[in-house]
Amino acid sequence: MTQAFEIEGADRPARWVVTCDHASNRVPAEVSGGDLGLPAADMGRHIAYDVGALGVARALSVALDAPMIASNFSRLVIDPNRGEDDPTLLMKIYDGSIIPANRTADQAEVDRRLSLFHRPYHTALAGLLAAKADPVIVSIHSFTPQLQGRAPRPWHVGVLYAEDTRLAYPLLARLRGEPDLCVGDNEPYSGHLPGDALDRHGVQPGRPHILVELRNDLIETAPAQMAWGKRLAPLLQAALKLSEV
C-alpha cells in the first residue's frame, strides 16, 4: 500500500506546521498501474504537481524548526487541496492536456482514490495540528509563469487568503518591503476556495494560517529552493509577531 504522505520533524517545537499539498508528481501503482497515460513532459509540469514547492517547504520547516507534511501523490491522482465535493477534485483536462486515466473515472473510482490518498493525507495533517496547543499553518505552493493562451504572470510570490487576514496583511507588508519582489495579493488566484485544505484546517477551526505561492521558474533548483525557504522564514516570523495571534 502506498503511503499517501510524508512527515518530517514531527517533534519540532515551533507553533508552525508547514504543508505542501502538491509536493509530488508520483502516480501510485494503485492508480492505473502507476501511469495516467500522460507523456513525461506533462507529468513534469505544473499540472501534475507544484514544481519546486517540496524543496522550499523542507528548507522552510528546518528554518522555522517546524514539522512538515507533504503529499506523496500527484494532484492529478486526486487533489488534496480540494474539498471532497469540489468539481476540480479529479481533473480530466488541465491547461490543454487531457488526462487519459481520469476521463472515464466514475464516482466509485473517485471514492476509492479519496480513501487511499486524500483522506489519509488530511487525517495525518489533522494529527500534526492536534499535537500542538496553538498551531499556525503555512502552506507552500508554486505556480506556472504562464498558462497556455494566457498573459504572463508578473508576480514572484503571492499571498493567498480568504476572510482571515491576521497573517496575510502583515506578510504582504513584509514581502512588499523586499525591493526585488513583485508581490501578488490573492494572485495569481484567489485564496477563497471553500472546502480546500486551509479552509478545512485553518478557517473552519479558527487557526491562523497562510498560503504562499512562488513562481516555479524561481525555484527549479535545489539551491534556489533552499534560498527561498531561508528567506521566507524570518518574514513569516515577523508577520506572526505583528499579527499577535
C-alpha positions in Angstrom: 0.0 0.0 0.0 1.4 3.4 -1.0 1.9 5.9 1.8 -0.2 9.0 1.0 2.1 11.4 2.8 5.5 12.0 4.3 6.1 13.9 7.6 9.4 15.4 8.6 10.3 16.8 12.0 7.1 15.7 13.7 8.6 16.6 17.1 9.9 20.0 16.2 8.7 22.5 18.7 7.6 25.6 16.7 4.0 26.7 16.5 4.3 26.5 12.7 3.2 23.5 10.7 4.4 23.6 7.1 2.2 21.9 4.5 2.9 21.0 0.9 -0.3 19.8 -0.7 1.1 19.4 -4.3 4.5 18.1 -3.4 4.8 15.1 -5.8 4.0 14.1 -9.4 4.0 10.4 -8.3 1.3 8.2 -9.6 0.9 5.3 -7.2 0.7 1.7 -8.6 -2.9 1.5 -7.2 -4.0 4.0 -9.9 -3.9 2.7 -13.5 -0.7 0.7 -12.6 1.2 3.9 -11.9 0.5 5.6 -15.2 -2.2 8.2 -16.0 -1.4 8.0 -19.7 0.3 11.4 -19.9 3.7 11.9 -21.5 6.6 12.6 -19.2 6.7 16.2 -20.3 3.2 16.7 -18.9 4.0 14.9 -15.7 6.9 17.2 -15.2 5.0 20.4 -15.4 2.6 22.3 -13.1 -0.5 20.3 -14.0 0.9 17.2 -12.2 2.5 18.9 -9.1 3.8 22.2 -7.7 7.3 22.3 -9.2 9.9 23.2 -6.6 7.5 23.5 -3.7 8.6 20.5 -1.7 12.2 21.7 -1.5 11.1 25.1 -0.3 8.8 23.5 2.2 11.6 21.3 3.6 14.0 24.2 3.9 11.4 26.4 5.5 10.4 23.8 8.0 14.0 23.4 9.1 14.5 27.2 9.3 11.3 27.5 11.4 12.1 24.4 13.5 8.6 23.2 12.5 7.1 19.9 11.3 6.3 19.5 7.6 3.8 17.3 5.9 3.8 16.7 2.1 1.6 14.7 -0.2 3.1 11.6 -1.9 0.8 11.5 -4.9 0.1 13.7 -7.9 -2.7 16.3 -7.8 -3.9 14.5 -11.0 -4.5 11.3 -9.0 -6.7 13.3 -6.7 -6.2 16.8 -5.5 -5.6 17.1 -1.7 -6.1 20.9 -1.9 -9.7 20.5 -2.9 -12.8 19.6 -0.9 -14.4 16.3 -1.5 -17.3 17.9 -3.4 -15.2 20.2 -5.5 -15.7 19.7 -9.2 -11.9 20.0 -9.8 -11.1 17.3 -7.2 -10.3 14.9 -10.1 -9.2 16.7 -13.2 -9.9 15.3 -16.6 -8.4 18.1 -18.6 -5.9 20.6 -17.3 -4.2 23.5 -19.1 -4.7 21.9 -22.5 -3.8 18.4 -21.6 -6.4 15.5 -21.4 -5.7 13.1 -18.6 -6.5 9.7 -20.2 -6.8 7.6 -17.0 -9.2 10.2 -15.5 -11.5 10.5 -18.5 -13.7 7.5 -17.6 -13.3 7.7 -13.8 -16.7 7.3 -12.1 -17.8 8.2 -8.6 -16.7 4.8 -7.3 -13.2 5.5 -8.6 -13.2 8.9 -7.0 -14.3 7.4 -3.7 -11.5 4.8 -4.0 -8.9 7.5 -4.5 -10.3 9.6 -1.7 -9.9 6.6 0.7 -6.5 5.7 -0.5 -4.8 9.1 -0.7 -6.9 12.2 0.0 -8.4 11.2 3.4 -5.2 9.7 4.9 -3.3 12.9 4.0 -5.9 15.1 5.8 -6.1 12.7 8.8 -2.3 13.0 9.2 -2.3 16.7 8.9 -5.1 17.0 11.5 -3.0 14.8 13.8 0.0 17.1 13.4 -2.1 20.1 14.2 -3.8 18.5 17.2 -0.4 17.7 18.7 0.2 21.5 19.2 -1.6 23.7 21.6 -1.7 26.8 19.3 -0.6 25.8 15.7 -0.1 28.2 12.8 -0.3 26.8 9.3 1.8 27.9 6.3 1.1 26.1 3.1 3.7 26.2 0.3 2.7 26.1 -3.4 4.1 27.2 -6.7 2.5 28.5 -9.9 3.5 28.4 -13.6 4.7 31.7 -15.1 2.1 31.4 -17.9 -0.9 29.3 -18.7 -1.4 28.3 -22.3 -3.0 31.1 -24.2 -2.9 33.5 -21.2 -0.8 36.5 -20.3 2.5 36.1 -18.5 2.2 36.3 -14.7 4.5 39.0 -13.3 4.4 38.1 -9.6 7.4 36.4 -8.0 5.4 35.5 -4.9 1.8 35.6 -3.9 -0.1 35.6 -0.6 -3.4 33.8 -0.7 -6.1 34.0 2.0 -9.9 34.1 2.5 -11.5 36.2 5.2 -8.9 35.6 7.8 -6.3 38.4 7.2 -4.4 38.1 10.5 -1.3 36.7 8.9 -1.9 37.8 5.3 -1.7 41.5 5.8 1.5 41.5 7.9 3.1 39.1 5.5 2.1 41.1 2.5 3.7 44.2 4.1 6.9 42.4 4.8 7.2 41.0 1.3 6.4 44.3 -0.3 9.4 45.7 1.7 11.7 43.4 -0.3 12.8 45.7 -3.3 13.4 42.9 -5.8 9.9 41.3 -5.5 6.7 41.7 -7.4 4.1 40.6 -4.8 0.6 39.3 -5.5 -2.3 39.9 -3.1 -4.6 36.9 -3.7 -2.7 36.4 -7.0 -2.4 34.6 -9.3 -5.8 33.4 -8.0 -8.0 34.0 -5.0 -7.4 32.2 -1.7 -11.1 31.8 -1.1 -11.8 28.2 -2.0 -14.4 26.7 0.3 -13.5 23.2 1.4 -9.9 23.4 0.4 -7.1 22.3 2.8 -6.7 25.7 4.5 -10.5 26.2 4.8 -10.7 22.8 6.4 -7.7 23.0 8.8 -7.4 26.8 9.2 -10.6 28.8 8.5 -13.2 26.4 10.0 -11.3 25.7 13.3 -10.1 29.3 13.5 -6.4 28.6 13.3 -4.0 31.3 12.0 -2.9 30.3 8.5 -1.4 31.5 5.3 -0.7 30.1 1.8 2.4 31.3 -0.1 2.6 30.8 -3.9 6.1 31.0 -5.6 6.6 31.3 -9.3 8.0 28.0 -10.2 10.8 29.2 -12.5 12.3 30.8 -9.4 12.6 27.6 -7.5 13.5 25.0 -10.1 16.9 24.1 -8.5 17.8 22.8 -5.0 19.9 25.9 -4.2 17.0 28.2 -5.2 14.6 26.2 -3.1 16.9 26.3 -0.1 17.4 30.1 -0.5 13.6 30.8 -0.7 13.0 28.6 2.4 15.5 30.5 4.4 14.3 33.9 3.0 10.6 33.2 3.9 11.3 32.0 7.5 12.1 35.4 9.1 9.4 37.2 7.1 6.8 34.7 8.4 8.2 35.0 11.9 7.9 38.8 11.7 4.4 38.6 10.3 3.3 36.2 13.1 4.7 38.6 15.7 2.9 41.5 14.2 -0.3 39.6 14.0 -0.3 38.9 17.7 -2.2 35.7 17.2 
